[in-house]
């Protein structure tokens, strides 16, 4: 009878260990992906170049930043245009476990809200320092590759976790027992560990340690799943809606800042095979171009942009074309080509060159951009 009771206790402890072990379960912050950093509304509204009329659809990131060119006229300069975007939901739920993300995904529209702020410092034709401040908002109407809300992606990780727990039980628990002088030949040696609060606490801490062998092995499995996900979904279908406003002041301290510009973007992305992505949208901009002269006359512009990417997640080339209508100005056209490069985990560089043709003036102007974008690396813990 005593033997049967010990066997029953062993079976119960085994099931409890396999089903209730939370320590290896990934949390939301571990699901972040090193994918192309989208344009920031607060950055684009301050940099009124034709290519900024397309706000590329995006997957939410906890923190991202954008910087305009570091190089001008043969010199290294401090960027004139800087912006930062935050996702309140991701920052507040960084430690939410995988098992609770099903509930998180039910509020996906609200959880994709991001807020961006930016500044632009430069001199006008009179060499008077001026400062502009931008404030932007963005949500996802559709995102077929958001790791925070993709339930199929979560299920794949859960399945891998279940398989790994079995291996962990057979290997690490035995090693822990030997290290603590527990006879592994006893049928209920696992219960002697899991049923002892002090030993179980020590075992959980060692198992959750990122430097432990089981944790390292599981993190390697998780990385492989994430890498495969990025390869397959960098060009997933997405739809974004964003808006921004900017304030401009004639002094560098922005003491007399006035509302100068309002802008709205609707943008979509459509997968084109394995290596292609078509993005397009609609952009409307309302601005006071003569703010410094205290002229409250407003001008508006409407742009229909389209861009095609080809490549992989980390290296891709693109070509785009924009049709733009400006009040009191004849329609204009813009065409450009460029490249997007992932220099390092979390560091992205976008280079483009294009021409903007003005029908009224019958001339074309060259526009170039050399922008650096930074987000938290995949392995960054906070």
C-alpha positions as CSV (number, residue, x, y, z in Angstrom):
1,X,0.0,0.0,0.0
2,X,2.8,2.4,0.9
3,X,4.5,1.6,-2.5
4,X,1.3,2.5,-4.3
5,X,0.9,5.8,-2.5
6,X,4.5,6.7,-3.4
7,X,3.8,5.9,-7.0
8,X,0.7,8.0,-7.0
9,X,2.6,10.9,-5.4
10,X,5.3,10.6,-8.1
11,X,2.7,10.7,-10.9
12,X,1.0,13.7,-9.4
13,X,4.2,15.6,-9.0
14,X,5.3,14.8,-12.5
15,X,2.0,16.1,-14.0
16,X,2.2,19.2,-11.8
17,X,5.7,19.9,-12.9
18,X,5.0,19.5,-16.6
19,X,1.8,21.6,-16.6
20,X,2.5,24.3,-13.9
21,X,6.1,25.2,-14.6
22,X,6.0,28.9,-15.6
23,X,9.7,29.8,-15.4
24,X,10.6,29.1,-19.0
25,X,7.5,30.7,-20.4
26,X,8.4,33.7,-22.6
27,X,7.0,37.1,-21.8
28,X,5.9,39.8,-24.2
29,X,9.3,41.7,-24.2
30,X,11.0,38.5,-25.5
31,X,8.8,38.4,-28.6
32,X,10.0,41.7,-30.1
33,X,11.5,41.3,-33.6
34,X,14.3,43.1,-35.4
35,X,12.2,44.2,-38.4
36,X,12.2,47.4,-40.4
37,X,11.5,50.5,-38.3
38,X,8.6,52.4,-39.8
39,X,8.5,56.2,-40.4
40,X,7.5,58.2,-37.3
41,X,4.6,60.7,-37.8
42,X,6.3,63.3,-35.6
43,X,9.4,62.9,-37.8
44,X,7.7,63.1,-41.1
45,X,5.6,66.1,-40.4
46,X,8.7,68.2,-39.6
47,X,10.5,67.1,-42.7
48,X,8.3,68.1,-45.6
49,X,9.9,66.2,-48.4
50,X,7.9,64.3,-51.0
51,X,9.1,60.9,-49.9
52,X,7.7,61.5,-46.4
53,X,4.1,61.6,-47.7
54,X,4.1,57.8,-47.5
55,X,4.1,56.6,-43.9
56,X,5.1,53.0,-44.1
57,X,2.7,50.6,-42.3
58,X,4.2,49.2,-39.2
59,X,4.3,46.6,-36.4
60,X,4.3,48.2,-32.9
61,X,7.7,48.5,-31.1
62,X,8.1,49.5,-27.5
63,X,10.6,52.4,-28.3
64,X,11.8,53.6,-31.6
65,X,13.7,56.7,-32.7
66,X,14.6,58.4,-36.0
67,X,17.4,60.8,-36.9
68,X,17.9,62.9,-40.1
69,X,21.2,63.0,-41.9
70,X,24.5,63.2,-39.9
71,X,26.4,64.4,-42.9
72,X,26.1,67.7,-44.9
73,X,28.4,69.6,-47.2
74,X,31.3,67.4,-46.4
75,X,30.9,67.7,-42.7
76,X,29.5,65.5,-39.9
77,X,26.7,67.5,-38.2
78,X,24.3,67.0,-35.4
79,X,20.9,65.9,-36.9
80,X,18.4,68.7,-37.4
81,X,15.4,66.4,-37.2
82,X,15.0,63.9,-34.2
83,X,12.0,61.9,-33.2
84,X,11.0,59.3,-30.6
85,X,8.0,56.9,-30.7
86,X,6.6,55.0,-27.7
87,X,4.0,52.2,-27.4
88,X,2.3,52.7,-24.0
89,X,0.7,49.2,-24.1
90,X,4.0,47.4,-24.8
91,X,5.8,49.3,-22.1
92,X,3.2,48.6,-19.5
93,X,2.9,44.9,-20.4
94,X,6.6,43.9,-21.0
95,X,6.4,41.1,-18.5
96,X,3.0,39.7,-19.5
97,X,3.5,35.9,-20.1
98,X,2.7,34.1,-23.3
99,X,-0.3,32.4,-21.7
100,X,-2.0,35.8,-21.1
101,X,-1.5,37.2,-24.6
102,X,-4.8,35.8,-25.8
103,X,-6.6,38.3,-23.6
104,X,-4.1,41.0,-24.7
105,X,-4.9,40.4,-28.3
106,X,-8.6,41.1,-27.8
107,X,-7.8,44.8,-27.4
108,X,-5.3,44.8,-30.3
109,X,-6.6,48.0,-31.9
110,X,-6.1,50.0,-28.7
111,X,-2.9,48.2,-27.9
112,X,-1.3,49.3,-31.2
113,X,-1.6,53.0,-30.3
114,X,1.8,54.7,-30.5
115,X,2.7,58.3,-29.6
116,X,5.7,60.1,-31.2
117,X,7.4,63.4,-30.5
118,X,10.0,65.2,-32.6
119,X,12.0,68.4,-33.0
120,X,13.5,70.2,-35.9
121,X,16.1,73.0,-35.4
122,X,17.4,75.0,-38.4
123,X,18.1,78.5,-39.7
124,X,15.8,80.2,-42.2
125,X,17.0,82.5,-45.0
126,X,17.5,85.3,-42.5
127,X,19.8,83.1,-40.4
128,X,17.4,83.3,-37.5
129,X,17.3,80.1,-35.4
130,X,13.9,78.4,-35.4
131,X,12.5,75.4,-33.7
132,X,9.5,73.1,-34.6
133,X,8.0,70.5,-32.4
134,X,5.9,67.6,-33.7
135,X,3.4,65.3,-32.0
136,X,2.1,62.2,-33.7
137,X,-0.3,59.3,-33.2
138,X,-0.7,56.0,-35.0
139,X,-2.7,52.8,-34.8
140,X,-2.9,49.6,-36.8
141,X,-6.1,48.8,-38.5
142,X,-4.6,45.5,-39.8
143,X,-1.4,43.7,-39.1
144,X,-0.9,40.0,-40.1
145,X,2.5,39.8,-38.5
146,X,2.3,41.3,-35.0
147,X,4.1,39.0,-32.6
148,X,2.2,40.4,-29.6
149,X,-1.2,39.4,-31.1
150,X,-0.5,36.6,-33.6
151,X,-2.1,33.6,-31.8
152,X,-0.7,31.1,-34.3
153,X,2.8,32.4,-33.5
154,X,2.1,32.0,-29.8
155,X,0.9,28.4,-30.3
156,X,4.1,27.5,-32.1
157,X,6.1,28.8,-29.2
158,X,3.8,27.0,-26.7
159,X,4.3,23.7,-28.6
160,X,8.0,24.1,-28.5
161,X,7.9,24.9,-24.8
162,X,5.9,21.8,-24.0
163,X,8.5,19.6,-25.8
164,X,11.3,21.4,-24.1
165,X,9.8,21.0,-20.6
166,X,9.9,17.2,-21.1
167,X,13.5,17.3,-21.9
168,X,14.2,19.7,-19.1
169,X,12.5,17.4,-16.6
170,X,14.6,14.4,-17.7
171,X,18.0,16.2,-17.7
172,X,18.0,19.3,-15.5
173,X,16.0,17.8,-12.6
174,X,18.3,14.9,-12.4
175,X,21.3,17.2,-12.3
176,X,19.7,19.3,-9.6
177,X,19.0,16.2,-7.5
178,X,22.6,14.9,-7.8
179,X,23.9,18.3,-6.9
180,X,21.7,18.3,-3.7
181,X,22.6,14.8,-2.7
182,X,19.2,13.3,-3.5
183,X,19.1,9.7,-4.6
184,X,17.8,9.7,-8.2
185,X,17.1,5.9,-7.9
186,X,14.2,6.7,-5.6
187,X,10.9,6.5,-7.5
188,X,9.7,9.8,-5.9
189,X,12.9,11.8,-6.0
190,X,11.2,14.5,-8.1
191,X,8.5,14.9,-5.4
192,X,11.3,15.3,-2.8
193,X,12.4,18.4,-4.8
194,X,9.0,19.8,-5.9
195,X,7.3,19.0,-2.6
196,X,10.0,20.9,-0.6
197,X,9.3,24.6,-0.7
198,X,13.0,25.6,-0.2
199,X,14.3,23.1,-2.8
200,X,11.6,24.0,-5.3
201,X,12.3,27.7,-4.9
202,X,16.0,27.1,-5.5
203,X,15.3,24.9,-8.5
204,X,12.9,27.5,-10.1
205,X,15.5,30.2,-9.6
206,X,18.2,28.2,-11.3
207,X,15.9,27.1,-14.1
208,X,14.9,30.7,-14.8
209,X,18.5,32.0,-14.8
210,X,19.3,33.1,-18.3
211,X,22.8,31.6,-17.8
212,X,21.5,28.2,-17.0
213,X,21.9,25.5,-19.6
214,X,18.1,24.8,-20.0
215,X,17.3,28.5,-20.3
216,X,20.1,29.0,-22.9
217,X,18.8,26.1,-24.9
218,X,15.2,27.3,-24.9
219,X,16.2,30.8,-25.8
220,X,18.1,29.4,-28.8
221,X,14.9,27.5,-29.8
222,X,12.9,30.8,-29.4
223,X,15.4,32.7,-31.5
224,X,15.1,30.2,-34.3
225,X,11.2,30.5,-34.2
226,X,11.5,34.3,-34.3
227,X,14.0,34.3,-37.2
228,X,11.8,32.0,-39.2
229,X,8.8,34.3,-38.5
230,X,10.7,37.4,-39.6
231,X,11.8,35.7,-42.8
232,X,8.3,34.6,-43.7
233,X,6.4,37.8,-42.5
234,X,8.6,40.9,-43.1
235,X,6.3,41.7,-46.0
236,X,3.0,40.8,-44.4
237,X,-0.2,42.7,-45.1
238,X,-0.8,45.8,-42.9
239,X,-3.0,48.9,-42.7
240,X,-2.1,52.0,-40.7
241,X,-3.9,55.2,-39.8
242,X,-1.8,58.1,-38.4
243,X,-2.0,61.8,-37.7
244,X,0.4,64.6,-36.5
245,X,0.5,68.2,-35.6
246,X,3.5,70.6,-35.4
247,X,4.2,73.9,-33.7
248,X,6.8,76.4,-34.9
249,X,8.6,79.2,-33.1
250,X,11.0,81.8,-34.4
251,X,13.3,81.3,-31.5
252,X,15.3,78.2,-30.6
253,X,13.6,77.9,-27.1
254,X,10.1,77.6,-28.7
255,X,8.7,80.3,-26.3
256,X,6.3,81.6,-28.9
257,X,5.3,78.3,-30.6
258,X,2.2,78.4,-32.8
259,X,0.3,75.6,-34.5
260,X,1.8,75.4,-38.0
261,X,0.9,72.1,-39.6
262,X,-1.6,69.3,-39.4
263,X,-1.2,66.0,-41.3
264,X,-3.0,62.8,-41.8
265,X,-1.8,59.5,-43.3
266,X,-3.7,56.4,-44.5
267,X,-1.3,53.7,-45.6
268,X,-1.4,50.0,-46.6
269,X,1.0,47.2,-47.4
270,X,0.3,44.2,-49.6
271,X,2.5,41.1,-49.8
272,X,3.9,40.4,-53.4
273,X,5.3,37.0,-53.3
274,X,8.1,35.9,-51.1
275,X,10.4,38.9,-51.6
276,X,8.1,41.8,-52.6
277,X,6.0,44.4,-50.8
278,X,3.8,47.0,-52.3
279,X,2.9,50.0,-50.1
280,X,0.5,52.8,-51.0
281,X,-1.7,55.4,-49.3
282,X,-3.2,58.8,-49.1
283,X,-1.7,61.8,-47.4
284,X,-3.3,65.2,-46.5
285,X,-1.3,68.1,-45.2
286,X,-2.6,71.5,-44.0
287,X,0.1,74.2,-43.3
288,X,0.8,77.8,-42.6
289,X,3.8,78.4,-44.8
290,X,4.1,82.1,-43.8
291,X,3.9,81.7,-40.0
292,X,7.2,83.6,-39.4
293,X,5.7,86.6,-41.3
294,X,2.5,86.4,-39.1
295,X,0.4,85.6,-42.2
296,X,-2.3,83.2,-41.2
297,X,-3.1,82.1,-44.8
298,X,-3.4,78.3,-44.9
299,X,-2.3,76.0,-47.8
300,X,-3.0,72.4,-48.2
301,X,-1.6,69.5,-50.2
302,X,-2.9,66.0,-51.1
303,X,-0.5,63.2,-52.1
304,X,-1.1,59.8,-53.6
305,X,2.2,57.8,-52.9
306,X,3.2,54.3,-54.0
307,X,6.3,52.3,-53.2
308,X,7.6,48.9,-54.1
309,X,10.2,47.0,-52.0
310,X,12.1,43.9,-53.1
311,X,14.6,41.9,-51.0
312,X,14.7,40.4,-47.6
313,X,14.0,41.6,-44.0
314,X,17.5,43.0,-43.5
315,X,18.4,44.2,-47.0
316,X,16.0,45.6,-49.5
317,X,15.8,48.1,-52.4
318,X,12.8,50.2,-53.3
319,X,11.4,52.5,-55.9
320,X,8.5,55.0,-55.4
321,X,6.4,57.5,-57.2
322,X,4.1,60.2,-55.8
323,X,1.5,62.4,-57.3
324,X,1.0,65.6,-55.3
325,X,-1.5,68.4,-55.5
326,X,-0.9,71.7,-53.7
327,X,-3.3,74.6,-53.4
328,X,-2.4,77.6,-55.6
329,X,0.2,75.4,-57.2
330,X,0.0,73.1,-60.2
331,X,0.3,69.4,-59.6
332,X,3.7,67.8,-59.1
333,X,5.4,64.5,-59.5
334,X,8.0,62.7,-57.4
335,X,10.1,59.6,-58.2
336,X,12.9,58.0,-56.2
337,X,14.8,54.9,-55.5
338,X,16.8,53.8,-52.5
339,X,17.8,51.1,-50.1
340,X,16.9,50.0,-46.6
341,X,19.7,48.2,-44.6
342,X,19.8,46.6,-41.2
343,X,23.3,47.5,-40.0
344,X,23.0,45.7,-36.6
345,X,20.3,44.4,-34.3
346,X,18.0,47.4,-33.8
347,X,19.9,49.8,-36.2
348,X,18.5,50.6,-39.6
349,X,19.7,52.9,-42.3
350,X,17.5,54.3,-45.1
351,X,19.1,56.0,-48.1
352,X,17.1,57.4,-51.1
353,X,17.6,59.8,-54.0
354,X,14.8,61.3,-56.1
355,X,13.5,64.1,-58.2
356,X,10.5,66.3,-57.6
357,X,9.0,67.9,-60.8
358,X,7.0,71.1,-60.4
359,X,4.7,71.7,-63.5
360,X,4.0,75.3,-62.7
361,X,7.7,76.2,-62.5
362,X,8.6,73.5,-65.1
363,X,11.7,72.4,-63.2
364,X,12.9,69.5,-61.2
365,X,14.7,69.5,-57.9
366,X,16.9,66.8,-56.4
367,X,15.9,65.3,-53.0
368,X,18.1,63.0,-51.0
369,X,17.7,61.4,-47.6
370,X,20.1,59.6,-45.3
371,X,18.1,58.6,-42.2
372,X,19.1,56.4,-39.2
373,X,16.5,54.6,-37.2
374,X,17.0,52.9,-33.9
375,X,14.9,50.6,-31.8
376,X,15.5,48.3,-28.7
377,X,17.5,45.2,-29.8
378,X,15.8,41.8,-29.6
379,X,18.1,40.7,-26.7
380,X,17.6,43.9,-24.7
381,X,16.0,43.3,-21.3
382,X,14.1,46.0,-19.4
